[in-house]
């Protein structure tokens, strides 16, 4: 799920101050060239030519739909028809084909043959992780100030924050202070 994780986190919307320093928001994918560079760095190379602005918009739609999907609690993901429809629509431009390989059995690969074909790896990883049940462990931080995607390695798979020492502590402290104000 490395590509799903990395792709979702190309957008950094964190907006909090930590030890007196404001965390700057950023977007790794500011244009077609940055998308091509990001894909090349991950071995998802753009062999089919250059990425056009329309292809770039298609990739951003996929990222937005993926982030909206991951923002839902794992149990809600399977029931939220609106989020599923948006993700299905964003995945439509990334068709897959089944290939039979000697010694490896059947694998899914990109049916696209253009510069954006490498992003089909995100669709393949979504498929595989859903079948294996590991997709439920990929979550978005519950802190409104963070919204970073993380992999929940806890045994019961109940983590809510990317870092309990940072986001979790901040949220728990806020909740405590609010309870103290209400008690007065």
C-alpha positions in Angstrom: 0.0 0.0 0.0 3.0 2.3 -0.2 1.8 4.0 -3.4 -1.7 4.6 -1.9 -0.2 6.0 1.3 2.4 8.2 -0.6 -0.2 9.4 -3.1 -2.7 10.4 -0.5 0.0 12.2 1.5 1.2 14.3 -1.4 -1.3 16.9 -0.1 -0.2 18.1 3.3 -3.0 20.2 5.0 -1.6 20.2 8.5 -2.0 23.6 10.1 -0.8 23.6 13.6 2.0 25.1 15.6 4.5 22.7 17.2 7.2 24.0 19.6 6.5 27.6 18.4 6.9 26.7 14.7 3.9 26.8 12.3 3.7 23.7 10.1 3.5 24.9 6.5 0.9 23.4 4.3 2.1 22.0 1.0 1.2 20.1 -2.1 3.8 18.0 -3.9 1.7 17.9 -7.0 1.5 21.5 -8.2 1.5 20.7 -11.9 2.0 18.0 -14.5 5.8 18.1 -14.2 5.7 17.5 -10.4 3.3 14.6 -10.9 5.7 13.1 -13.5 8.6 13.5 -11.2 6.6 12.0 -8.2 5.7 9.0 -10.4 9.2 8.5 -11.7 10.7 8.6 -8.2 8.4 5.7 -7.2 9.1 3.6 -10.3 5.7 4.4 -11.8 7.4 6.1 -14.7 5.6 7.9 -17.4 6.8 6.0 -20.5 3.8 6.9 -22.6 4.7 10.5 -23.2 4.3 13.6 -21.2 1.5 14.3 -18.6 -1.0 16.8 -19.9 -2.9 19.2 -17.8 -6.1 17.1 -18.3 -4.2 14.0 -17.0 -3.0 16.0 -14.1 -6.6 17.0 -13.2 -7.5 13.3 -13.5 -4.8 12.4 -11.0 -5.9 15.2 -8.6 -9.5 13.9 -8.8 -8.2 10.4 -7.8 -6.2 11.9 -4.9 -9.2 13.9 -3.7 -11.5 10.9 -3.9 -8.9 8.7 -2.1 -8.5 11.2 0.7 -12.3 11.5 1.1 -12.5 7.6 1.3 -9.8 7.4 3.9 -11.4 10.1 5.9 -14.3 7.8 6.7 -14.0 5.3 9.5 -13.2 1.8 8.0 -16.7 0.4 8.8 -18.4 3.5 7.2 -16.3 3.2 4.0 -18.3 0.1 2.9 -21.6 1.8 3.5 -21.1 5.4 2.4 -22.5 5.3 -1.1 -21.6 8.9 -1.9 -17.9 8.4 -1.1 -17.8 5.1 -2.9 -19.4 6.6 -6.0 -16.9 9.4 -6.1 -14.0 7.0 -5.6 -15.4 4.7 -8.3 -15.7 7.6 -10.7 -12.1 8.7 -9.9 -10.8 5.2 -10.5 -12.7 4.8 -13.9 -9.9 6.4 -15.9 -7.5 3.7 -14.6 -8.8 0.5 -16.0 -6.9 -2.7 -15.2 -6.4 -6.0 -17.0 -5.7 -9.4 -15.7 -2.4 -10.9 -16.9 -1.3 -14.5 -16.4 2.3 -14.9 -15.6 4.3 -18.1 -15.4 5.1 -18.9 -11.8 3.2 -15.9 -10.4 -0.4 -16.6 -11.4 -2.8 -13.8 -12.3 -1.8 -10.2 -11.6 -3.6 -6.9 -12.3 -1.8 -4.3 -14.4 -2.6 -1.0 -16.1 -4.7 -1.1 -19.2 -3.7 2.5 -20.0 -0.7 2.9 -22.2 -0.1 6.6 -21.7 1.9 8.7 -19.3 -0.6 8.3 -16.5 -0.6 4.4 -16.6 1.7 4.3 -13.6 -1.0 5.6 -11.3 -3.0 2.4 -12.0 -0.7 1.0 -9.3 -2.8 2.9 -6.8 -5.9 1.1 -8.1 -4.1 -2.2 -7.9 -3.0 -1.6 -4.4 -6.5 -0.5 -3.4 -7.9 -3.8 -4.8 -5.3 -6.0 -3.2 -5.5 -4.3 0.2 -9.3 -4.5 0.2 -9.1 -8.2 -0.5 -6.5 -8.8 2.2 -8.3 -6.6 4.7 -5.3 -4.3 5.2 -7.1 -1.3 3.7 -9.0 -0.9 7.0 -5.6 -0.1 8.6 -5.0 2.9 6.4 -6.7 5.8 8.1 -6.7 9.6 8.2 -5.7 11.3 11.4 -8.8 12.3 13.4 -7.2 15.7 14.2 -8.8 18.4 12.0 -5.5 20.3 12.1 -3.6 17.3 10.7 -5.5 15.0 8.3 -2.4 13.0 7.5 -2.9 9.5 6.2 -1.2 6.8 8.4 -1.0 3.0 8.7 -2.5 1.8 11.9 -0.1 -0.9 13.3 -1.9 -1.3 16.6 -3.0 -4.8 17.3 -6.7 -3.9 17.7 -6.5 -1.4 14.8 -8.1 1.4 16.8 -5.6 4.2 16.5 -7.2 7.6 15.7 -4.2 9.8 15.3 -1.1 9.6 13.2 1.0 10.3 16.3 -0.5 10.0 19.8 2.3 12.2 21.2 1.4 15.1 18.9 -2.1 15.0 17.5 -3.5 12.7 20.1 -2.1 14.7 23.0 -3.3 17.9 21.5 -6.9 16.6 21.0 -7.0 15.0 24.5 -5.7 18.2 26.1 -8.3 20.2 24.3 -11.1 17.9 25.4 -9.9 18.0 29.0 -9.8 21.8 29.0 -13.3 21.9 27.5 -14.6 19.6 30.2 -13.0 21.8 32.8 -14.7 24.9 31.4 -18.1 23.2 31.3 -17.7 22.1 34.9 -17.3 25.7 36.1 
